[in-house]
Amino acid sequence: MHNIEEVYIKYYSIPFKKPFKMIDTIMNHKKGFLLFVKTDSGIKVGDCSPLTGFSKESFAEAQEQLLNVYSRMQALINTDLSDAIALILGDMHLLPSVEFALKSLEYEDDISNNNSSAIRANALINTHNIEKELKEKYSEGYRIFKIKLGRYEFDSELSFWSKYISEFSEKVKFIFDPNRTWSINQLDLFYKSIDKKILLYFEDPIKNIEELRNLLISARKIPIALDESLIYILDNEIYNFKYAVVKPTIISKYENLIKSLVDKHKKVVLSSAFESFYGIRNLCFLHKKYNLDTHIGIDTYKTYNSDFADMDTFIEKSIVNIDLLLQHKTHSEHICVVDLPSFQK
């Protein structure tokens, strides 16, 4: 048992290295809240940070509900942390970002007694200088590359990748993510034009949900991963896909979803949504909790100008060292963020 001794919340705002557009919003920083719970085994930290343009809840809604969770936990001082979390989950319908912050308080303890082997991370390639960045990432030990498409015209991207991808060995795998901008015809054309041996999957390629549904029903051999479209497809009880990308900060009841997908023999890929170091750390613990045999997508931390800790120190040759993450101790007094009461004023 790990009884709750103290609970508090801090607001944070982490600057990006450069502004970028998220849907219709220009973002200069990522803001969120850290939920701290002190127990006899140390300080647990949950990260509550909805993503503008993707999260169903607004930042204000997440703040309001997190304050309610905070009040409930204050009333449960000296209660076992696991029991307190179960009580709150049973009484409240939590927003995704709040649910992740609360449930992730337990993940460190969930895996600390297990075999804490390493996790392989993929490299996100999202720059204009693709060839240079691929070579750099390869030299750093990365062998799974996620390529964001849609920056240029379809024909020019098809021409580039149909030639360039053939230069890589079978030890390398590529994920192509057009962000739901393609038609089925474009997907077919791209698939036919590239080397299948080094293709891992296409992530959410089709912009029209009905077309995507028909594609999956047709059971073609094109490897598809579902991300934002996952819930729409599951609502229709269609399971003709191999990979599912799950962002716990964004999707409700994410642990139930992970269990359901694993039971149906789907490969679950956990992916960050611009969480802070603590959110990404908890995402790695969640990956380990379910012993997922896939890579993990956490490269969003590289977009920050600074963070609470340097995630690069826990990654070597694309391998996330879980043992080192477990050894990282939180000293909240060293975290330079704004206390919630002053933020509310």
N, C-alpha and C positions, 0 to 999 in steps of 0.2 A: 504494500500500500504506500502511496505517496500523497500525503495530505497537503491540501492547499494552505499555504501560510500567508501569501500576499498576492494581490492581483492589481495590475495597473496597465494603462494604455498610453502609447505615445504616437503622435502623428509624425510622418516623415515625408520628405519631398526630395527625390534623387534626380539630379540633372542628367539629361542625355548629353552625349558627346556633341551631337548636332540635332537640330529640330527635324522631325519627320512627320509625314502626314499619316494619320490613322483614320480611315474612312474620310469624314469631312472635317476633321479637327487637326490642327497643327499642334504637336506636342513638344514642349521643351523640357518636361520633367515627368516623372511618374510619382504620384502621391499615394499614400496609403496609411495604414495603422499597424502598429505592432502591439499584439496582446501578450503581455508578460504574466506568467504565473510562476511564483516561487514555491517550490516544494522542498521536502527534506532531501531530495535527490538532485537539486539544482534548479536553475531557472529555465523554464520552457518558453518558447517564443512562437507565436502564430502570426502569420502575415495576412492582413485583410486589405486587398488592393484590387478593386474592380477595374477592368480595362475599358476605357472610353471607346465607344463604337462597337464593342463586342459583348460586354457584360449586359445582362438584362436589367440589373439594378443600377441605379445612379450612385455616385459617390456619397451623396447626402443620405440616401436610403441605407447604404451599407454602414455609414457612421451612426445613424440612429439605432439600427438594430444591434450593432456591436456594443453600443452603450447599454442597451438592455441586457445583453449577454454579460457585460461587465458587472451590472447591478446584481444579476442572478448569482454570479460567481462570488461576489462580495458577501452575499448572504450564505454562501456555502463554504466559508473559511473553516478549516479543520476537517472538511470532508475529503475523502479520497478523490483524487483528480478524475479517475476513470468513472467513478460513480457520479460525480458532478456533471461531467460531459454527457453521460447517458441521460441524466435527468433533464438537462437543457434540451438535448435533441428530442426527447420525448414530449416536451411541453411546447416547443417553438418550431415553426416552419422557417428554417433559416435560408437566407439568401446564399448563393453559391460562394461568394468571397468570404462571408462570415462563417459558413460551414467549414470551409477549408482552414481558416484561422483557428477555429475551435478544435476540430478533430486532429489537426496536425500537432497539437500539444502533446499527443500520446505517441507519435510515431517513433521518436527516439527510443523510448522504452520498449516499444513493440519489437524493435529489431536488435536492441543492444545485447540480447542473449542468443541471437541467431548467428549463423555464419555470415559475417558481414563482408562478403566478397565484393569485387569492384563492379562498376557499371560502365558500359561504353557509351559515350556521347557522340552525337552526330555533329557535323560542322554546317552551319548555316551560311550559304553563299548568297549574298544580297547586295553586291556592289557592281559598279560598272566594269571594274578590272577583274573579270572572272578568272582568266587564266593565271594571273599573278596570285590571286587569293587561293585558288585551288592548289597551286604548287606549295604555297606557304603552309596551308592546312595539312597537306599530305606529309610535308617534312616534319610537322608537329606530331604526326602519328595518327591523324584522322583517316578513316577508311570508308566512312559513310557520309555522303555529302547531300544536303538538302538545297535544291536550286529553286529560288524564287523566279518564276516566269511572269511575263506580262509587262515588263518594263519597255520592251520594244514590240514591233509588229510581229505577229505570229510567224509569217514567212521567214523573216530574218532570224528569229530564234530557232526555228526548225532547221534552217540551212546551217547555222552554226553548230548546233548540238548533234545533228546527224553525222557531221564530219569529226567534230572535236572529241566526242565521247568514245570513239573507236581507239583513241590513243591510250586508254587506260587498261590496266590488267583486270582480270576477273576478281582480284582481291578487293577491288573497289566497288562500292554500290552507290547508285544515285537515286535520290528521291526528287521528283519534279512536282512543284507546287504552283499551278497556274492561278490559284486563288479563285476558283470557280468562274473562270472567264472563257472557257472553251465550249465549243459544240461537240457533239459526238463525232462528227466528221473530222474535226481538228484533232481530237484524241486518237482516232484511228490512224490518221496520217502520221502523227508524231510517233506513235507506237511502232508502226511499220518501218519507220525511217531510222530507228536507233538499234544499237546492239542490245539484245534482250538479256545477255549474260550479266551485264552490269547494271541492270535496272532492278531496283527494289520495288518501287511502286509509284503511281501517280496519286498525289494527295488532293482530294476534292477538286477534280478537274472540270466538272460540268457545271455550268451556270444555272441550268434549268433543272429543278428538282424532279420534275416528271420525266425528263429525258434520262436523268441519272437513275431513277427508279427502273425505267425500262431497260437501261443498260445492264443493271444488276440482275434483273429477272432473266435477261437473255443468257446469262451465265457465260459470257465471253471470257477468254483466258487473260484478258488485260488485268494486271495486278492493280487493284484500287484500294486506297485508304480513305476512310471518311473522317472528316474533322467537323467543321461547322454543320455539315449536312447530316451528321450521324443521327441525331435525335429524330429528324424528319423520316429518315429511312427506317429506323427501328420502330417508329410508330406504325409503319406499314408491315412490320414483321418480315422484313426482307434481310437475309443474312448472307447473300452471295458476295461477300467481300472478305479479304484476308486480314487487313490491318484496320485498327481503329485508333485515331489520335484523340486522346482525352486531356482536356485542360481543366483540372479541378477547380481553379479559381472561377471558371465561367459556367460550369455545368452542375446542376443540382444533383444530389444523391450520387455523387461520382463513385463512391466505393461500391454501392449496389450495382452501378453500371459496369465497373471493372469486373466484379464477380460474375455478372451475367455474361459478359463477353468472353471471359476466360472459360466459363462452363460450356460455351458454344464453340470453343477451340479457335477463337479469334486472337490475333496477336495485338496486344494493347501497347501503344506508344504514349508515354506521358510527355506532355509538352508544357513549357512555361508560357506565361502570358505577361511577361515583363514584371515578375515579382522581384522583390528585393533578395539579397543574399539569403535571408531566413526562409523566404518562401521557396526558393530554389533548393535550399538544403532540405526542407521538409518534403519537397517533391522527390528528391533522391531517396529519402527514407521511405516514402510511400511506394516507390518502385521496388525497393528491397523487401518491404513488408509482404508484397504479393509475389515476390520472386519472379518478376517478369523477365522473359528471356529476349527482350528487345533492347534496342538503343533508347536513349532518352534525349529529348530536345530541350536544352537549357541555354542555348547560345545567346539568348536575349540579354543576358547579363553583360555581354560585351558592349552593349550600346550605352552603358552608363559611364559617366565621367568619374563617379566615385560610388562606393557602396559601403555597407557596414563591415564587410570583410572581402578579401580578394579571392574570388572563386577559383582563379587560375592556380592558386597555391594548392588546391585540392584535386587538380586534374593534371595528369601526366600522360602524354601520348594518347590522348582522347579518353583515358580511363579515369573515372571519378573514384577517388579513394574514400570509401565509406568509413573505414576505420578512422581516418583523419578527421572526417566530418563529425564523427561521434566524439572525438577527443576535443573538438572545439568547444570551449566553455564560454557561455554568454555572461558578460559583465555589463549589465544594462546602464550603469553609470557612465560607461565609456561611449555610449551610443549618442551621437550628437543629433538629436531630433527634438522637436518641440513637444513639451508636455501638453496633453489633451486639454486640460482646463484653460490654459492660456490661449490655445488654438481656438477654442469655442468662443472666447471673448472677441 
